[in-house]
């Protein structure tokens, strides 16, 4: 099974945009979770 994009004809800049958006969302989510954990575990 070959790994293939949903739209192979997608321009490179759109793919980079999607990658950046997903990466930024993941970083923001991880940061938010880390902040909540720090807030909850604060002595």
MOVENQUI-V566524 format. One record per backbone hydrogen bond with DSSP energy under -1.0 kcal/mol. NH is the residue of the N-H (numbers start at 1). CO is the residue of the C=O. If there is no record, write none. Layout:
BEGIN
nh=NH co=CO
nh=NH co=CO
END
This chain:
BEGIN
nh=10 co=7
nh=15 co=11
nh=16 co=12
nh=17 co=13
nh=18 co=14
nh=19 co=15
nh=20 co=16
nh=21 co=17
nh=22 co=18
nh=23 co=19
nh=24 co=20
nh=25 co=21
nh=26 co=22
nh=27 co=23
nh=28 co=24
nh=29 co=25
nh=30 co=26
nh=31 co=27
nh=32 co=28
nh=33 co=29
nh=34 co=30
nh=35 co=31
nh=36 co=32
nh=37 co=33
nh=38 co=34
nh=39 co=35
nh=40 co=36
nh=41 co=37
END
